[in-house]
Amino acid sequence: MIMSKFLIKSLQYASSKDLITRESGAEYDVLRALAETILLGGAVTPIFQKKVNAIIAKAVLNGALPKKRMGRPKLDSIGLKIAAMYFELMDQGTGYSESVAQVATAFHKDESHIMRLVKANKSKLGETPEERVEKRQYFAHCSSIRQERADRGERSVDQRIADLLSSKPNEPLLYLDSIIYGDNLQ
């Protein structure tokens, strides 16, 4: 589907707020607008190029391109919390039915819904008790590193990208290192 030139122009000036707040599909729409602009031989504005550079830098750090806007949004964090609680109980020796009942009560969900969420999130938490212990230790270590950085006053990558999008709107982003490390290379 080829977008109209009007739609491309409006996507080029997409609100930075939508990109920063990660509105569903906003980053994908910007990359699509870039592709359409290039295919139609249009000019890419410096502000638009800056947004694209930030999205691509984030994609490199995350190891994946942004997702399309799709249907009803899923609450992955709740499913992950439910699965984590379920496996925590199971790893402590609580029986299957008691673990499911406790999690269902805690999250006000049906037991079959609990098991669907557990199945969907099992690979993120580990297939075996040993893998889950390793992942818990890893997540705890990452959390402590984030906390130490926050205590030192360092900003996260998302905060740095937001700062770059809001500062100097007429200059394109030229250095990936300035996004990742916050270095002033210019």
Summary of the structure (lengths in Angstrom):
residues: 186
radius of gyration: 21.3
end to end distance: 39.6
largest distance: 63.2
contacts: 478
relative contact order: 0.12
helix: 67%
strand: 0%
